[in-house]
Amino acid sequence: MLTPSFELRQNNDFLILTIKAPYVKANEVEIYIDEYDFKFYVKPYFLRLTFPCKVVENGKENASYDIHKGVFTINIPKLQSGEFFPNLEMLTLLLANKKKQTNKPLVEVLADENSNNNQNGEVNDNDVDDPDDEFTWEIEQTLNSESASDKCFQYKYGFGNKYYGLFSSFKGEMSEVIDLDSPDETTPSDRQRLRKLADAEKFDKDHYIADFLDEELMKPLLEFCPSWLNYKENHSHHEETSPNLCQPDGLIKKSSKLLHADNSCKFEFTEDEKYQLMQLAQNDHILSKEDETMCFLSLVDILLSYCYDIRTTEAEHTTCSAWTISKLSSTLSWLEVHKSLKDVLVSFASRCLCYPLYRNWDLFVKVIDDAKNLFLHGKSHILRCLLDIKRIFQKDENRYLLNELYINDYCVWIQRQSNVKITSLATNIQNTKICKDDVPFNLREIEKEALRDYVEYESPLNSSIDEDSSANNSSLSEIDSDDTESEDDNNADISFNLTEKLFSKVSVNKNVQLDVVNADGCFDESKKDLENCENQLNAANNDLQCISTGLKNL
């Protein structure tokens, strides 16, 4: 059976399901509606959806078929008119099988003297863990243990630390995908230690100074606006703010407001994105609280590197985008496990200043703000970014392995996450402060030294040019106008002397050029120093033309 492409909308009374099924016999369609379930069958297509709220077959349901477009439009009545159905854009969730209910609890709680349970086995509401409770964005730190079970856990990697031994089958491709030499034999603490050593060795002081001083180069990158900032509000937040439908007075008014807000957002996945969502494996990720926190922190790290690529390419991905995203993320390049948001931001800052073409602190701060806003806009926008990363890696010769390790699982997992947690994470990103002293490169001293050298170089150059101008003016006033041939000779001598002096200043400027290093073989050598020299030469030519014009007038 084939799963047809489809999309889902809603109004106050109906779910509006559009199914593309060309070249079928419309009179053979079978439709099944029951509470949370919907089934559609017409040879050779079969579609089964599980809705987050109840629907009903009450005689108001209807369907039509456009034979020219091959599209079915089915109106499915809601059980409660005006109820808002969240997450209808999360196609993978809609396609997931309905969870089976078990008659017996998997875990039986035995009563004791200190238990809050009553004699009938009931549990107080306060004892139940609410998934939307305040989430802690740090993993509890414990001393390293040398037990065999701990070692087995430490050597795992990937989403939720559930993979191991993957790179033993791809040893040839491993060096092209990650920076870690022996991932199956390296503990998480060693991964972090080795990553820090590699970053310290890679940091280039001259490259950082060049980007620090070149304000014109950074200006367009800092002014760029990512696409998700065009969305004023995220309709996925209505999952938590939908009205209490047991209050008749507020039912229609509040629900209509929510639906209107949903339409104003105008967020919709593209056809390619919908196809990718339908191809994802429908896995249930059962994670401990610690693993869930780790997954959120790694997600921040991955999306930070994506935001960097979006900003520096102005949303026009290049052939180096796969390299940039994987290289700047310590999760993807070193399989690093983060313990806190501060760790994530510090490691990302370190890699931003060591590897890419543009290595600038203000640019790093802008990327942090981009990621914060991305999380504030909710999981629909996050899912779109993850699908984009998946597409980029899939086209790469070797980095498609990162989809298997992380991205595919994240695309499914994020659809099930509460926007309360996602918004909480955005708030924590904003509240987590990081300064230049947190990065082990002594940035403040480097910047002070660069500014001091820049001022010392500019001051004598400007004063020397002023002296040349005054000397040339005095020379012009001493020219004898009686003898024309003598005047021409003097003009030639003055022009030659001035040219020689000006070009000597340019040669001095060349001796203090800043050397900008290549970005790890992915970019051509920077020509900023040559452009500076050309600007000096152009200025010299302009001065010569002015002097030549003055001589002719004499």
C-alpha positions in Angstrom: 0.0 0.0 0.0 1.1 3.5 -0.8 0.8 6.4 1.7 -0.6 9.4 -0.2 0.6 12.9 0.4 -1.8 15.0 2.4 -2.2 18.2 4.4 -4.5 19.2 7.2 -6.3 22.4 8.2 -9.0 23.3 10.6 -11.8 25.7 11.4 -14.2 25.9 14.3 -16.3 22.8 13.2 -14.2 20.7 10.9 -10.8 19.2 10.2 -10.2 19.8 6.5 -8.1 16.9 5.1 -6.7 17.2 1.6 -5.4 13.9 0.1 -3.6 13.6 -3.2 -4.6 10.3 -4.9 -4.7 10.6 -8.7 -6.0 7.9 -11.1 -8.2 6.1 -8.6 -11.9 5.1 -8.7 -13.6 7.6 -6.5 -16.6 5.4 -5.9 -14.4 2.7 -4.3 -13.2 5.0 -1.5 -13.6 3.8 2.1 -13.5 6.3 5.0 -13.5 5.4 8.7 -13.9 7.9 11.5 -13.9 7.0 15.2 -12.8 9.3 18.1 -9.1 9.8 17.6 -8.8 7.6 14.5 -9.2 8.3 10.8 -8.7 5.8 8.0 -8.8 6.3 4.2 -8.5 3.5 1.7 -8.8 3.4 -2.1 -6.6 1.1 -4.1 -3.5 1.4 -4.0 -3.5 4.1 -1.3 -4.0 3.7 2.5 -3.8 6.5 5.1 -4.3 6.1 8.8 -4.1 9.2 11.1 -4.3 9.6 14.8 -5.6 13.0 15.9 -4.8 14.7 19.3 -8.5 15.4 20.0 -11.7 13.6 19.3 -13.6 13.6 16.0 -17.1 12.2 15.3 -19.1 10.7 12.5 -22.4 12.6 12.9 -23.7 13.0 9.4 -22.0 16.3 8.8 -18.9 14.7 7.3 -18.5 15.1 3.6 -16.0 14.5 0.8 -15.3 15.7 -2.7 -12.9 14.6 -5.5 -11.3 16.8 -8.1 -10.8 14.4 -10.9 -8.5 16.9 -12.8 -6.1 17.4 -9.9 -6.6 14.0 -8.4 -7.3 15.5 -4.9 -9.8 14.4 -2.3 -11.1 17.1 0.2 -12.6 15.5 3.3 -14.4 17.5 6.0 -14.1 15.7 9.4 -16.4 17.0 12.1 -15.0 17.8 15.5 -16.6 16.3 18.5 -16.6 19.7 20.3 -17.2 22.6 18.0 -14.5 25.3 18.4 -11.9 23.0 20.0 -8.4 23.7 18.8 -6.4 20.7 17.5 -2.7 21.3 18.2 0.3 20.0 16.2 -1.6 19.3 12.9 1.5 20.3 11.0 3.5 17.5 12.7 2.8 14.8 10.0 5.0 12.2 11.6 2.9 12.3 14.8 -0.3 12.0 12.9 0.9 8.9 11.1 2.1 7.3 14.3 0.1 4.3 15.6 -2.2 4.8 18.5 -0.6 3.7 21.8 -2.1 0.5 23.2 -3.6 0.7 26.6 -2.7 -2.0 29.2 -5.1 -3.3 31.7 -2.4 -3.8 34.3 0.1 -1.2 35.4 3.7 -2.0 34.4 4.9 -0.9 37.8 3.0 -1.7 41.0 3.4 0.7 44.0 3.4 -1.1 47.3 1.9 0.9 50.2 4.0 1.5 53.3 3.6 3.5 56.5 5.0 6.7 55.0 3.2 6.5 51.7 0.7 9.1 50.6 -1.3 6.5 48.8 -4.6 5.6 50.4 -5.8 2.1 51.1 -7.4 1.8 47.7 -4.2 2.2 45.9 -5.0 5.8 44.7 -2.2 8.3 44.2 -2.4 12.0 45.1 -2.1 14.4 42.1 0.9 16.0 43.7 2.8 12.7 43.5 2.5 12.5 39.7 5.3 14.0 37.7 4.0 16.7 35.3 5.9 16.7 32.0 5.4 20.4 31.8 6.9 21.1 35.2 9.8 23.5 35.4 12.7 21.8 33.5 16.2 21.8 34.8 18.7 22.7 32.1 21.7 21.1 33.8 22.7 17.5 34.2 23.5 16.4 37.8 27.3 16.0 38.0 28.7 12.9 39.7 32.2 11.6 40.2 33.5 9.3 37.4 33.0 5.6 38.1 35.2 2.9 36.7 32.5 0.2 36.7 32.0 -1.9 33.6 28.4 -0.7 33.2 29.5 3.0 33.3 32.2 2.4 30.8 29.6 0.8 28.5 27.5 3.9 28.8 30.4 6.3 28.3 31.4 4.9 25.0 28.0 5.4 23.4 27.2 8.5 21.4 24.5 9.9 19.1 21.0 10.9 19.9 20.2 9.9 23.5 23.5 8.0 23.7 22.0 5.0 22.1 24.6 4.2 19.4 27.9 2.5 19.6 30.2 0.7 17.2 28.9 2.7 14.2 32.2 4.1 13.1 33.9 0.7 13.2 32.1 0.0 9.9 33.0 3.4 8.4 36.7 3.9 9.4 37.5 5.3 6.0 34.8 7.9 6.2 35.2 8.7 9.9 38.0 11.3 9.5 35.8 13.2 7.0 32.8 13.3 9.4 34.2 13.8 12.9 37.4 15.1 14.5 37.5 12.3 17.1 40.0 9.5 16.2 38.5 6.7 18.2 34.9 7.4 19.2 34.2 3.9 20.3 37.1 3.9 22.8 36.9 7.5 24.1 34.9 8.5 27.2 32.7 11.7 27.1 35.2 13.5 29.5 38.1 12.7 27.2 36.1 13.9 24.2 35.7 17.3 25.8 39.3 17.4 26.9 40.6 16.5 23.4 38.3 19.0 21.8 39.6 21.8 24.0 43.2 21.0 23.1 42.4 20.9 19.4 40.6 24.3 19.6 43.5 25.9 21.5 46.0 24.6 18.8 43.8 25.8 16.0 43.1 29.4 17.3 44.8 31.9 15.0 45.5 35.3 16.6 46.1 37.2 13.3 42.9 35.9 11.7 40.9 37.0 14.8 42.5 40.5 14.7 41.8 40.9 11.0 38.1 40.2 11.5 38.0 42.3 14.6 39.3 45.4 12.8 37.4 44.9 9.5 34.0 46.5 10.4 32.9 46.8 6.8 33.3 43.1 6.3 31.2 42.2 9.3 28.5 44.9 8.8 26.2 43.0 6.3 26.6 39.8 8.3 25.5 41.5 11.5 22.6 43.2 9.8 21.1 40.1 8.3 17.7 39.0 9.5 16.8 35.2 9.6 13.5 34.1 8.1 11.9 32.9 11.4 12.0 36.5 12.7 9.3 37.4 10.2 6.8 35.3 12.1 5.4 37.4 14.9 4.0 34.6 17.0 4.1 30.8 17.0 0.8 29.2 16.8 2.1 26.0 18.4 2.0 27.8 21.7 -1.8 27.4 21.5 -1.3 23.9 22.7 -0.8 25.3 26.2 -3.1 28.3 26.0 -6.2 26.8 24.5 -9.4 27.6 26.5 -11.2 25.3 28.9 -14.0 23.9 26.7 -16.1 23.2 29.8 -16.9 26.9 30.0 -19.6 27.6 27.5 -19.4 31.4 27.8 -15.9 31.6 26.5 -15.9 28.7 24.1 -16.5 30.3 20.7 -14.9 33.6 21.5 -11.6 32.2 22.8 -11.4 29.4 20.2 -12.0 31.8 17.4 -9.2 34.0 18.6 -6.9 31.1 18.7 -7.7 30.0 15.2 -7.3 33.5 14.0 -3.9 33.7 15.5 -3.1 30.4 13.9 -4.0 31.8 10.5 -2.1 35.0 11.0 1.1 33.1 11.5 0.9 31.6 7.9 3.4 28.9 8.7 3.2 25.9 6.4 5.6 23.2 5.5 6.7 23.0 1.8 5.8 19.9 -0.2 9.4 18.7 0.1 9.3 19.1 3.9 6.0 17.2 4.1 7.5 14.4 2.0 10.5 14.3 4.4 8.2 14.1 7.4 6.2 11.3 5.9 9.5 9.3 5.3 10.7 9.5 8.9 10.6 6.4 11.0 7.8 6.6 13.6 10.0 5.8 16.7 9.0 6.3 20.3 12.1 7.7 22.1 11.9 6.6 25.8 14.5 8.7 27.6 15.4 9.3 31.2 15.2 12.9 32.5 19.0 13.1 32.3 19.0 11.9 28.7 16.2 14.3 27.8 18.2 17.2 29.2 21.2 16.1 27.3 19.2 15.9 24.0 17.9 19.4 24.5 21.4 20.8 25.1 22.8 19.0 22.1 19.9 20.4 20.0 20.9 23.9 21.0 24.5 23.2 20.0 23.4 21.8 16.6 21.0 24.7 15.9 23.6 27.3 16.9 25.9 26.0 14.1 23.0 26.1 11.7 22.2 29.7 12.7 25.8 30.6 12.0 25.6 29.2 8.5 22.3 30.9 7.8 23.7 34.3 8.9 27.1 34.1 7.2 25.6 32.8 3.9 22.5 35.1 4.2 20.3 32.0 4.0 21.9 30.9 0.7 23.6 27.6 1.6 26.9 26.9 -0.1 28.9 23.8 -0.8 30.7 24.4 2.5 27.4 24.5 4.6 27.6 20.8 5.6 31.2 21.4 6.7 30.3 24.6 8.6 27.3 23.0 10.5 29.2 19.9 11.5 32.5 21.6 12.3 31.1 24.3 14.6 29.0 21.9 16.5 31.0 20.0 19.1 28.1 17.5 19.3 28.5 16.6 15.7 32.3 16.9 15.3 33.4 15.5 18.6 30.3 13.6 19.8 30.6 15.8 22.9 28.0 15.4 25.7 27.2 18.8 27.4 26.3 19.2 31.0 24.8 22.8 31.0 23.9 25.6 28.7 27.0 27.5 29.7 29.1 24.5 28.4 27.2 24.6 25.1 27.7 28.3 24.5 31.4 28.3 25.5 32.2 25.4 23.3 30.4 27.0 20.4 32.2 30.3 20.9 35.5 28.5 20.9 34.8 26.8 17.6 33.4 30.0 16.1 36.7 31.7 16.7 38.9 28.8 15.5 37.5 27.3 12.3 35.2 29.3 10.0 36.0 32.1 7.6 34.4 34.8 9.8 35.8 34.8 13.3 34.2 37.7 15.2 32.8 37.9 18.7 29.9 40.2 17.7 28.9 37.7 15.1 28.9 35.0 17.7 26.6 37.1 19.9 24.2 37.6 17.0 24.1 33.9 16.3 23.2 33.3 20.0 20.3 35.7 19.6 19.2 34.0 16.4 19.0 30.6 18.2 17.1 32.1 21.1 14.5 33.6 18.8 14.3 30.3 16.9 13.3 28.5 20.1 10.9 31.2 21.0 9.1 30.6 17.7 8.4 27.0 18.7 8.9 23.5 17.4 7.5 24.0 13.9 10.3 26.3 13.0 12.9 24.1 14.8 11.6 21.1 12.8 12.0 23.1 9.6 15.6 23.8 10.4 16.3 20.2 11.3 14.8 19.1 8.0 17.1 21.6 6.2 20.1 20.2 8.0 19.0 16.7 7.1 18.8 17.7 3.4 22.2 19.4 3.5 23.9 16.3 5.1 22.1 13.9 2.8 23.8 15.6 -0.2 27.3 15.4 1.4 29.5 12.4 0.5 30.1 11.3 4.0 28.2 13.5 6.5 24.9 11.6 5.7 26.1 9.5 8.7 25.3 12.4 11.0 21.6 12.1 9.9 21.6 8.5 11.2 23.3 9.4 14.4 21.4 12.6 15.3 19.2 14.4 12.9 16.6 11.8 11.9 15.9 11.1 15.6 15.7 14.8 16.4 13.2 15.3 13.6 10.8 12.8 15.2 11.6 13.6 18.8 11.0 17.3 18.6 7.5 16.8 17.3 6.5 15.3 20.7 8.0 18.0 22.9 6.0 20.5 24.8 6.4 24.2 23.8 6.5 25.0 27.5 9.9 23.3 27.7 11.1 24.8 24.4 10.1 28.3 25.6 11.8 27.7 28.9 14.9 26.7 27.0 14.8 29.9 25.0 14.5 31.9 28.3 17.5 30.1 29.7 19.6 30.8 26.6 18.8 34.5 27.0 19.7 34.4 30.7 22.9 32.5 30.3 25.7 35.1 30.2 29.0 34.4 28.5 31.9 36.9 28.1 35.2 36.9 26.3 37.0 35.8 29.5 35.0 32.5 29.3 36.9 31.5 26.1 40.5 30.5 26.8 42.1 32.7 24.1 42.9 35.9 26.0 40.7 37.9 23.6 40.7 41.1 25.6 44.5 41.4 25.5 44.6 40.5 21.9 42.0 43.3 21.0 43.9 45.9 23.1 47.2 45.0 21.4 45.6 45.2 18.0 44.0 48.6 18.6 47.2 50.0 20.1 49.2 48.9 17.0 46.6 50.2 14.7 46.6 53.7 16.3 50.4 53.8 16.3 50.5 52.8 12.7 47.9 55.3 11.5 49.2 58.4 13.3 52.7 58.6 11.7 51.3 57.7 8.3 48.8 60.6 8.4 51.3 63.1 9.7 53.8 62.1 7.1 51.3 62.6 4.2 50.5 66.1 5.6 54.1 67.0 5.6 54.5 65.9 2.0 51.5 68.0 1.0 52.9 71.2 2.6 56.3 70.6 1.1 54.8 70.1 -2.4 52.8 73.4 -2.0 56.0 75.3 -1.1 57.8 73.7 -4.1 55.0 74.9 -6.4 55.3 78.5 -5.2 59.0 78.5 -6.1 58.6 77.5 -9.8 60.1 80.1 -12.2 57.4 81.0 -14.7 59.7 82.9 -17.1 61.3 79.9 -18.7 58.7 77.4 -20.2 61.2 74.6 -20.7 62.6 75.0 -17.2 59.0 75.0 -16.0 58.3 71.6 -17.7 61.5 70.1 -16.3 60.6 71.3 -12.8 57.1 69.9 -13.1 58.5 66.5 -14.1 60.9 66.6 -11.1 58.2 67.5 -8.7 55.9 64.8 -10.0 58.6 62.3 -9.8 59.6 63.2 -6.2 56.0 63.2 -5.1 55.3 59.8 -6.7 58.4 58.4 -5.1 57.3 59.6 -1.6 53.7 58.4 -1.9 54.7 55.0 -3.2 57.2 54.7 -0.3 54.3 55.2 2.1 52.4 52.4 0.4 55.4 50.1 0.7 55.5 50.9 4.4 51.9 50.0 4.7 52.5 46.6 3.1 55.0 45.8 5.8 52.3 45.9 8.5 49.7 43.9 6.7 47.5 41.5 8.7 47.8 37.9 7.6 44.3 36.3 7.3 44.5 32.5 7.4 42.4 30.1 5.3 39.3 28.6 7.0 40.5 25.0 7.2 41.0 24.6 3.4 37.3 25.4 2.7 37.8 29.0 1.5 40.3 30.8 -0.7 43.0 33.0 0.8 41.7 36.4 1.9 42.8 39.4 -0.1 42.0 42.1 2.4 45.7 43.2 2.6 45.9 43.6 -1.2 42.7 45.6 -1.2 44.2 48.0 1.4 47.2 48.5 -0.8 45.1 49.2 -3.8 43.2 51.8 -1.9 46.5 53.5 -1.0 47.6 53.4 -4.6 44.3 54.9 -5.8 44.7 57.7 -3.2 48.2 58.4 -4.4 47.1 58.5 -8.1 44.4 61.0 -7.1 47.0 63.2 -5.4 49.2 63.1 -8.5 46.4 64.1 -10.7 45.6 67.1 -8.5 49.2 68.2 -8.5 49.6 67.7 -12.2 46.5 69.9 -12.8 48.0 72.6 -10.5 51.3 72.5 -12.4 49.5 72.9 -15.8 47.6 75.9 -14.5 50.9 77.5 -13.6 
